[in-house]
Amino acid sequence: MKHLLTACMAGLAAMLVAAPAAADIKVGVIYDLTGAFAGGGSKAGSIGNKIAIDMINERGGVAGHKIVPFYADAQSKTDVAINEAERLLNDTKVDVVMGLFSSAQCVPISAKVDAAKKFMWLNICVATAVMKDKNLQYVFRAQVHSDQYGEASCQFVFDHAKAKFGKEAKDIKVAVIYEDGPYGSGIASTNEQKCKQLGLQLVHKEGYAATSGDLSALVTKLRRAQPDVILHTGYNPDITLFLRQAKESGLKWGALIGHGAGFAQIDKLYETFKGDVDYLYNVDPVAAQLLDAKTLAPGMGDLTAEMVKRYKAETGGSEVPTHASSGFNQAWIFFADVLPRAIKSHGGFDPEALRKAALETDIPVGGTIQGYGVKFYGPGTPLSGQSERSTPAIMQYVKGETKVVAPAAIKTADPVLPLPKGHAYAR
């Protein structure tokens, strides 16, 4: 008996020694680290994404599996982004493709990944067109989508027409300008539909190439139209060009409302325009540090504080833009909620297990660091793979600080509307 017990113990020891370590989970992370989109928010998003991966690995990975990231630079070019996605999937053989800032990149890449039955988790790109009527099965996005941006800005103008502008909604003149990629076009289309639905007066709508070197013709048309409010969707270089040429030509307005991307990079705009960009608005998922942690699920405040600390240490700056929160938040949702369930309930992290786990996600409002919840529309629905619980916020920049002015439940300040007298762009 003693010999049998010894033999069993020896055999068990041998099995433990021989047991293979849990397989690494390979994640391909794609952002624009160079080119025009880098400074427009993509680099900030990539840093937030990296912080999430680092923190997950420091905590022991996911169910014993280490996350091994493979970072790729899309160089602000759609063709490069597509090539990098294909390289990561086919050569590096990553288990998940994650990231992506530009909607112009997300549209073709998500279609390719889904057709190949590989798994993709979108972190920042917001165009509704990425998901709408595509019936994607293996692509998921917890992020806010662009239809929500366009609706929010028009509703905001409508809600403040009488109290702030002293006009009926039908007398408020609105101009919609936008970069003509999927991102800008999607938001502009919703701007047009929603503003008209609310009875606002649409006096001009025009798109332009984000790489345009001259927007003076557009500025001239806006001077003729004399809008009270300009709704603008663009990236950093084209926003900078527009603001510069608008000031040079004497274009004035009551409010300028941006929609994410370049408008989320307020530090970049302040570097160039100083106080001239005070009182600009931005519709976006809220920067997590602006929320009251008491309104969120337990632990979310601590998570935000750690993300902010690490982001500032990484960049040496004091501003933590919305895109940093988005890059971190989306990655954290995947690694902390979806991936563990795929491994424990569906046997691993192959695309089918990840798909099933994603469809079971049920995070209530307040359950993420950006305040919104996560539950995905299912197959066969118009927005299959998109979260139905995502919501944007409206923020205003005042003397270098970001104030949340809508929705009412999370606002930290009342909006300044229209621009105060003496402002560079005020009527």
C-alpha positions as CSV (number, residue, x, y, z in Angstrom):
1,M,0.0,0.0,0.0
2,K,2.8,2.3,0.9
3,H,4.6,1.6,-2.4
4,L,1.3,2.2,-4.3
5,L,0.8,5.5,-2.6
6,T,4.4,6.5,-3.3
7,A,3.9,5.5,-6.9
8,C,0.7,7.5,-7.2
9,M,2.3,10.6,-5.7
10,A,5.2,10.3,-8.1
11,G,2.9,9.9,-11.0
12,L,0.9,13.0,-9.9
13,A,4.1,15.0,-9.5
14,A,5.2,14.0,-13.0
15,M,1.8,15.0,-14.4
16,L,2.1,18.4,-12.7
17,V,5.5,19.0,-14.1
18,A,4.5,18.0,-17.5
19,A,1.3,20.0,-17.6
20,P,1.5,22.6,-20.3
21,A,1.2,26.3,-19.3
22,A,-2.0,28.1,-20.3
23,A,-1.7,29.2,-23.9
24,D,-1.1,32.9,-24.5
25,I,-3.9,34.9,-26.0
26,K,-2.6,36.9,-29.0
27,V,-4.2,40.2,-29.6
28,G,-3.5,42.4,-32.7
29,V,-3.9,46.1,-31.7
30,I,-4.2,48.5,-34.6
31,Y,-4.1,52.3,-34.3
32,D,-2.7,55.3,-36.2
33,L,0.5,56.0,-34.4
34,T,1.7,58.3,-37.1
35,G,0.0,60.5,-39.7
36,A,-2.9,62.9,-39.4
37,F,-5.1,60.7,-37.2
38,A,-2.4,60.1,-34.5
39,G,-2.8,63.6,-33.1
40,G,-6.5,63.6,-33.7
41,G,-7.1,61.0,-30.9
42,S,-5.8,57.7,-32.3
43,K,-2.5,57.8,-30.3
44,A,-4.4,58.6,-27.1
45,G,-6.7,55.7,-27.7
46,S,-3.8,53.3,-28.3
47,I,-2.2,54.4,-25.0
48,G,-5.5,53.7,-23.1
49,N,-5.7,50.3,-24.8
50,K,-2.1,49.5,-23.8
51,I,-2.7,50.5,-20.2
52,A,-5.7,48.1,-20.0
53,I,-3.6,45.2,-21.3
54,D,-0.7,46.0,-19.0
55,M,-3.1,46.1,-16.0
56,I,-4.8,42.8,-16.9
57,N,-1.4,41.0,-17.3
58,E,-0.3,42.5,-13.9
59,R,-3.3,40.9,-12.4
60,G,-2.4,37.5,-13.8
61,G,-3.9,37.6,-17.2
62,V,-7.4,36.1,-17.9
63,A,-8.1,32.7,-16.4
64,G,-4.4,32.1,-16.3
65,H,-3.8,33.1,-19.9
66,K,-1.3,36.0,-20.5
67,I,-2.4,38.6,-23.0
68,V,0.3,39.0,-25.7
69,P,-0.3,42.2,-27.7
70,F,1.0,42.8,-31.2
71,Y,0.9,46.5,-31.9
72,A,0.5,47.8,-35.5
73,D,0.6,51.4,-37.0
74,A,-2.0,52.0,-39.6
75,Q,-0.2,55.3,-40.5
76,S,-3.5,57.1,-41.0
77,K,-4.0,55.2,-44.2
78,T,-6.9,52.8,-45.0
79,D,-4.8,50.5,-47.2
80,V,-2.1,50.2,-44.6
81,A,-4.7,49.4,-41.9
82,I,-6.2,46.7,-44.1
83,N,-2.8,45.2,-44.8
84,E,-1.9,45.2,-41.1
85,A,-5.1,43.5,-40.1
86,E,-4.5,40.8,-42.7
87,R,-0.9,40.4,-41.6
88,L,-1.9,40.0,-38.0
89,L,-4.6,37.5,-38.8
90,N,-2.9,35.4,-41.4
91,D,0.8,35.6,-40.5
92,T,0.9,36.4,-36.8
93,K,-2.3,34.4,-36.3
94,V,-3.7,36.6,-33.5
95,D,-6.9,35.4,-31.7
96,V,-8.4,38.9,-31.7
97,V,-8.1,42.1,-33.7
98,M,-8.7,45.1,-31.6
99,G,-8.5,48.9,-31.7
100,L,-9.0,51.1,-34.8
101,F,-9.6,54.8,-34.7
102,S,-10.8,55.7,-38.2
103,S,-14.3,54.7,-39.4
104,A,-12.9,54.7,-43.0
105,Q,-10.7,51.8,-41.8
106,C,-13.3,50.1,-39.7
107,V,-15.8,49.7,-42.5
108,P,-13.7,47.5,-44.9
109,I,-11.7,45.7,-42.2
110,S,-14.8,44.6,-40.2
111,A,-16.3,43.2,-43.3
112,K,-13.1,41.2,-44.2
113,V,-12.7,39.9,-40.6
114,D,-16.3,38.9,-40.3
115,A,-16.3,37.1,-43.7
116,A,-13.2,35.2,-42.6
117,K,-15.1,34.2,-39.3
118,K,-12.4,35.8,-37.2
119,F,-13.1,37.9,-34.1
120,M,-12.9,41.7,-33.9
121,W,-13.5,44.1,-31.1
122,L,-13.8,47.8,-32.1
123,N,-12.7,50.4,-29.6
124,I,-13.0,53.9,-31.1
125,C,-14.4,54.3,-34.6
126,V,-18.0,55.4,-34.4
127,A,-19.6,55.5,-37.8
128,T,-23.0,53.8,-37.7
129,A,-22.2,52.6,-41.2
130,V,-19.6,50.2,-39.8
131,M,-22.4,48.0,-38.3
132,K,-25.7,49.1,-39.8
133,D,-27.5,46.5,-42.0
134,K,-24.2,44.5,-42.2
135,N,-25.4,41.6,-40.0
136,L,-21.9,41.1,-38.7
137,Q,-21.5,38.0,-36.6
138,Y,-18.0,38.2,-35.2
139,V,-17.5,42.0,-34.9
140,F,-18.6,43.9,-31.8
141,R,-18.6,47.5,-30.7
142,A,-19.5,48.7,-27.2
143,Q,-18.6,52.3,-28.3
144,V,-21.2,55.0,-29.0
145,H,-22.2,55.2,-32.7
146,S,-22.4,58.2,-34.9
147,D,-26.2,58.4,-35.3
148,Q,-26.3,59.1,-31.6
149,Y,-23.8,62.0,-32.0
150,G,-25.8,63.7,-34.7
151,E,-29.0,63.3,-32.8
152,A,-27.5,64.7,-29.5
153,S,-26.1,67.9,-31.0
154,C,-29.4,68.8,-32.7
155,Q,-31.4,68.0,-29.6
156,F,-29.0,70.2,-27.6
157,V,-29.6,73.2,-29.9
158,F,-33.4,72.6,-29.8
159,D,-33.5,72.4,-26.0
160,H,-31.7,75.7,-25.6
161,A,-33.1,77.7,-28.5
162,K,-35.6,79.7,-26.4
163,A,-33.7,80.0,-23.1
164,K,-30.2,80.7,-24.5
165,F,-30.7,82.2,-28.0
166,G,-34.1,83.8,-27.3
167,K,-35.5,82.4,-30.5
168,E,-38.0,79.8,-31.5
169,A,-36.4,76.6,-32.9
170,K,-37.6,77.3,-36.4
171,D,-35.6,80.6,-36.4
172,I,-32.3,79.0,-35.3
173,K,-30.0,78.7,-38.4
174,V,-27.9,75.6,-38.4
175,A,-25.0,74.7,-40.8
176,V,-23.6,71.2,-41.0
177,I,-20.0,70.8,-42.2
178,Y,-18.1,67.5,-42.2
179,E,-15.2,65.5,-43.5
180,D,-16.6,63.3,-46.3
181,G,-15.5,59.9,-45.0
182,P,-17.9,57.4,-43.4
183,Y,-17.4,59.0,-40.0
184,G,-18.2,62.6,-41.0
185,S,-20.9,61.6,-43.6
186,G,-22.7,59.4,-41.1
187,I,-22.9,62.1,-38.4
188,A,-23.8,64.8,-41.0
189,S,-26.6,62.7,-42.4
190,T,-28.1,62.2,-38.9
191,N,-27.6,66.0,-38.1
192,E,-29.6,66.8,-41.2
193,Q,-32.4,64.4,-40.4
194,K,-32.7,65.2,-36.7
195,C,-32.4,69.0,-37.0
196,K,-35.1,69.0,-39.7
197,Q,-37.3,66.8,-37.6
198,L,-37.0,69.2,-34.7
199,G,-37.9,72.2,-37.0
200,L,-34.4,73.8,-36.9
201,Q,-33.5,75.8,-40.0
202,L,-30.7,74.1,-42.0
203,V,-29.1,76.8,-44.0
204,H,-26.0,75.0,-45.3
205,K,-24.6,71.4,-45.5
206,E,-21.3,70.6,-47.1
207,G,-18.6,67.9,-47.0
208,Y,-14.9,68.2,-47.8
209,A,-11.9,65.9,-47.9
210,A,-10.2,65.6,-44.5
211,T,-6.8,66.1,-46.4
212,S,-8.0,69.4,-47.9
213,G,-5.4,72.2,-47.9
214,D,-7.9,75.0,-48.4
215,L,-11.4,75.5,-46.9
216,S,-11.8,79.2,-47.8
217,A,-14.6,78.5,-50.3
218,L,-16.6,76.7,-47.5
219,V,-15.9,79.6,-45.1
220,T,-17.2,82.1,-47.7
221,K,-20.4,80.1,-48.1
222,L,-20.9,80.1,-44.3
223,R,-20.4,83.8,-44.1
224,R,-23.3,84.2,-46.6
225,A,-25.5,81.7,-44.7
226,Q,-24.8,83.4,-41.3
227,P,-25.6,80.3,-39.2
228,D,-26.3,80.7,-35.5
229,V,-24.9,77.2,-34.9
230,I,-22.3,75.2,-36.8
231,L,-22.3,71.5,-36.4
232,H,-18.8,70.2,-37.4
233,T,-17.4,66.7,-37.8
234,G,-13.7,66.5,-38.6
235,Y,-10.2,65.5,-37.6
236,N,-7.4,67.6,-36.1
237,P,-5.7,69.0,-39.3
238,D,-9.0,70.0,-41.0
239,I,-10.5,71.5,-37.9
240,T,-7.3,73.6,-37.4
241,L,-7.5,74.8,-41.0
242,F,-11.2,75.7,-40.7
243,L,-10.8,77.7,-37.5
244,R,-7.8,79.5,-38.9
245,Q,-9.5,80.5,-42.2
246,A,-12.7,81.3,-40.4
247,K,-10.9,83.8,-38.1
248,E,-9.0,85.3,-41.0
249,S,-12.2,85.9,-43.0
250,G,-14.3,87.2,-40.0
251,L,-16.7,84.3,-39.9
252,K,-18.8,84.5,-36.7
253,W,-21.3,82.2,-35.0
254,G,-23.2,81.7,-31.8
255,A,-22.0,78.1,-31.1
256,L,-19.7,75.6,-32.7
257,I,-20.5,71.9,-31.8
258,G,-18.0,69.3,-32.8
259,H,-18.4,65.5,-32.8
260,G,-15.5,63.7,-31.4
261,A,-12.2,63.0,-33.3
262,G,-10.3,66.3,-33.6
263,F,-12.7,68.1,-31.2
264,A,-11.8,65.7,-28.5
265,Q,-8.1,66.8,-28.7
266,I,-8.6,70.1,-27.0
267,D,-5.0,70.3,-25.8
268,K,-4.0,70.3,-29.5
269,L,-6.5,73.1,-30.3
270,Y,-5.4,75.2,-27.3
271,E,-1.8,74.9,-28.4
272,T,-2.7,76.6,-31.7
273,F,-5.6,78.9,-30.8
274,K,-5.3,79.6,-27.1
275,G,-8.5,81.2,-25.7
276,D,-10.1,81.4,-29.2
277,V,-11.3,77.8,-28.6
278,D,-12.9,78.5,-25.3
279,Y,-16.6,77.6,-25.3
280,L,-16.4,75.1,-28.2
281,Y,-18.6,72.0,-27.7
282,N,-17.8,68.4,-28.3
283,V,-20.2,65.4,-28.5
284,D,-18.4,62.2,-27.5
285,P,-18.3,59.4,-24.9
286,V,-17.4,61.2,-21.8
287,A,-13.8,61.3,-20.5
288,A,-14.1,59.0,-17.5
289,Q,-12.4,61.3,-15.0
290,L,-15.1,63.9,-15.5
291,L,-17.8,61.6,-14.0
292,D,-18.7,61.3,-10.3
293,A,-17.6,57.9,-9.3
294,K,-20.6,57.7,-6.9
295,T,-22.9,57.3,-9.9
296,L,-20.9,54.3,-11.2
297,A,-20.6,50.7,-10.2
298,P,-18.2,49.9,-7.3
299,G,-14.6,49.9,-8.4
300,M,-15.1,52.0,-11.5
301,G,-13.7,55.1,-9.8
302,D,-10.6,53.3,-8.7
303,L,-10.1,51.9,-12.2
304,T,-10.4,55.4,-13.7
305,A,-7.9,56.9,-11.2
306,E,-5.4,54.2,-12.1
307,M,-5.9,54.8,-15.9
308,V,-5.5,58.5,-15.5
309,K,-2.3,58.1,-13.4
310,R,-0.7,55.8,-15.9
311,Y,-1.8,57.9,-18.9
312,K,-0.2,61.1,-17.4
313,A,3.0,59.1,-16.6
314,E,3.1,57.8,-20.1
315,T,2.6,61.1,-21.8
316,G,3.9,63.6,-19.3
317,G,0.8,65.8,-19.9
318,S,-2.0,66.9,-17.6
319,E,-4.9,66.4,-20.1
320,V,-6.4,63.0,-20.4
321,P,-8.6,63.1,-23.6
322,T,-11.8,61.2,-24.2
323,H,-10.1,58.9,-26.6
324,A,-7.8,57.6,-23.8
325,S,-10.9,56.6,-21.8
326,S,-12.5,55.0,-24.9
327,G,-9.3,53.0,-25.7
328,F,-9.1,51.8,-22.1
329,N,-12.8,51.3,-21.5
330,Q,-13.5,49.2,-24.6
331,A,-10.4,47.0,-24.0
332,W,-11.3,46.5,-20.3
333,I,-14.9,45.5,-21.1
334,F,-13.5,42.8,-23.4
335,F,-10.7,41.5,-21.1
336,A,-12.7,41.7,-17.9
337,D,-16.1,40.6,-19.0
338,V,-16.2,38.9,-22.4
339,L,-13.0,37.0,-22.5
340,P,-13.3,35.3,-19.0
341,R,-16.8,34.1,-19.9
342,A,-15.7,32.7,-23.3
343,I,-13.0,30.7,-21.5
344,K,-15.1,29.5,-18.6
345,S,-18.5,29.0,-20.3
346,H,-17.6,28.3,-23.9
347,G,-14.4,26.4,-23.7
348,G,-11.8,28.8,-24.9
349,F,-11.1,31.9,-27.0
350,D,-11.7,30.8,-30.5
351,P,-14.0,33.1,-32.6
352,E,-17.2,31.1,-31.9
353,A,-16.6,31.1,-28.1
354,L,-15.9,34.8,-28.1
355,R,-19.0,35.5,-30.2
356,K,-21.2,33.6,-27.8
357,A,-19.7,35.3,-24.8
358,A,-20.1,38.8,-26.4
359,L,-23.8,38.1,-27.1
360,E,-24.2,37.3,-23.4
361,T,-22.8,40.6,-22.2
362,D,-25.2,42.4,-19.9
363,I,-23.5,45.3,-18.2
364,P,-26.0,47.8,-16.7
365,V,-25.8,51.6,-17.1
366,G,-23.1,52.8,-14.8
367,G,-21.2,49.6,-15.1
368,T,-18.3,51.0,-17.1
369,I,-15.9,53.8,-16.5
370,Q,-17.6,56.0,-19.1
371,G,-21.0,55.5,-17.5
372,Y,-22.9,53.6,-20.2
373,G,-23.8,49.9,-20.1
374,V,-23.2,47.2,-22.6
375,K,-25.7,44.8,-24.2
376,F,-25.3,43.9,-27.9
377,Y,-28.0,43.8,-30.6
378,G,-28.2,40.2,-31.8
379,P,-27.9,38.6,-35.3
380,G,-30.5,39.6,-37.8
381,T,-31.1,43.1,-36.3
382,P,-30.1,46.3,-38.2
383,L,-27.3,47.1,-35.7
384,S,-26.1,43.5,-35.1
385,G,-22.9,43.7,-32.9
386,Q,-23.5,47.2,-31.7
387,S,-24.2,48.0,-28.0
388,E,-27.7,49.2,-27.4
389,R,-26.7,50.9,-24.1
390,S,-24.1,53.3,-25.3
391,T,-24.7,57.0,-24.9
392,P,-22.7,60.2,-25.7
393,A,-22.2,63.3,-23.6
394,I,-22.0,66.9,-24.6
395,M,-18.9,68.7,-23.2
396,Q,-17.8,72.4,-23.3
397,Y,-14.3,73.7,-23.0
398,V,-13.9,76.6,-20.7
399,K,-10.5,78.1,-20.0
400,G,-8.7,74.8,-20.6
401,E,-11.1,72.7,-18.6
402,T,-13.8,70.3,-19.8
403,K,-17.3,70.7,-18.5
404,V,-20.1,68.2,-19.0
405,V,-23.2,70.1,-20.0
406,A,-25.5,67.3,-21.0
407,P,-27.3,64.9,-20.4
408,A,-28.7,66.5,-17.2
409,A,-28.0,63.3,-15.1
410,I,-24.2,63.7,-15.3
411,K,-23.7,67.4,-16.1
412,T,-21.1,69.4,-14.1
413,A,-21.9,72.9,-15.5
414,D,-24.5,74.9,-17.3
415,P,-23.7,75.6,-21.0
416,V,-22.4,79.0,-22.0
417,L,-24.6,79.8,-25.1
418,P,-24.2,81.8,-27.3
419,L,-20.6,82.8,-27.3
420,P,-19.9,85.7,-24.9
421,K,-19.3,89.1,-26.3
422,G,-15.6,89.8,-27.1
423,H,-14.9,86.2,-28.1
424,A,-12.9,85.9,-31.4
425,Y,-15.8,84.1,-33.2
426,A,-18.8,85.8,-31.4
427,R,-21.4,87.7,-33.4
